[in-house]
Amino acid sequence: MVEDRTIAYRLFLIGNNVFLSLLALLCIFPLVHIFAISLSDAAAVSAGMVKLWPVHFTMDSFNYVISNKAFITSFMVSLERIAIGVTI
């Protein structure tokens, strides 16, 4: 049996989809912005030039984090906890 959907129901579906899509974009935008900042030059970030796309692409921040001993230690602790959790 095929149900006839009313115009009000169709408008609700369209409005609901638009609202939820905008809400999803609002949730994703800060993550994209932080990722663009992490891939941008420090001078461009300080000048406020970075929005959604990296400016003066560089991997310096990732190199700094990876070369930090505390990061390696905490990463190894995370791997150990995963291994213990999986075996339990």
C-alpha positions in Angstrom: 0.0 0.0 0.0 1.4 3.4 -1.0 0.8 6.2 1.4 0.2 9.7 0.0 2.4 12.1 1.9 0.9 15.5 2.5 2.5 18.8 1.5 3.0 19.6 5.1 4.8 16.4 5.8 7.1 16.9 2.7 7.9 20.5 3.9 8.7 19.1 7.3 11.1 16.5 5.8 12.8 19.2 3.7 13.1 21.6 6.6 14.3 18.9 8.9 17.0 17.8 6.4 18.1 21.3 5.9 18.3 22.0 9.7 20.2 18.8 10.4 22.6 19.4 7.5 23.4 22.9 8.8 23.8 21.5 12.3 26.2 18.9 11.0 28.2 21.6 9.2 28.4 23.6 12.4 29.8 20.6 14.2 32.4 19.8 11.4 33.5 23.4 10.8 35.7 23.7 14.0 37.4 20.4 13.3 38.3 21.5 9.7 39.5 24.9 11.0 41.8 23.3 13.6 43.2 20.9 10.9 43.8 23.8 8.6 45.6 25.7 11.4 47.8 22.7 12.1 48.9 22.5 8.5 49.5 26.3 8.1 52.5 28.5 8.8 52.7 30.1 12.2 52.9 33.6 10.8 49.7 33.0 8.7 47.9 31.7 11.8 49.0 34.6 13.9 47.8 37.0 11.2 44.4 35.3 11.2 44.6 34.4 7.5 43.6 30.7 8.0 40.0 29.9 7.6 39.1 26.5 6.0 42.2 26.0 3.9 45.8 25.9 5.0 47.9 29.0 4.2 51.6 28.5 3.4 51.4 24.7 3.9 53.9 23.2 6.4 54.2 20.1 8.5 56.3 21.8 11.2 53.6 21.3 13.9 53.3 17.6 13.2 57.1 17.2 13.2 57.3 19.0 16.6 54.6 16.8 18.1 56.1 13.6 16.8 59.6 14.5 17.9 58.4 15.2 21.5 59.2 12.4 23.9 56.0 12.9 25.9 54.0 12.2 22.7 55.8 8.9 22.0 55.4 7.8 25.6 51.6 8.6 25.7 51.1 6.9 22.4 52.8 3.8 23.7 50.6 3.8 26.8 47.5 4.1 24.5 48.7 1.1 22.5 49.3 -0.9 25.7 45.8 -0.1 26.9 44.3 -1.2 23.6 46.2 -4.4 23.7 45.2 -5.2 27.3 41.6 -4.2 26.6 41.4 -6.5 23.5 42.9 -9.5 25.3 40.5 -9.0 28.3 
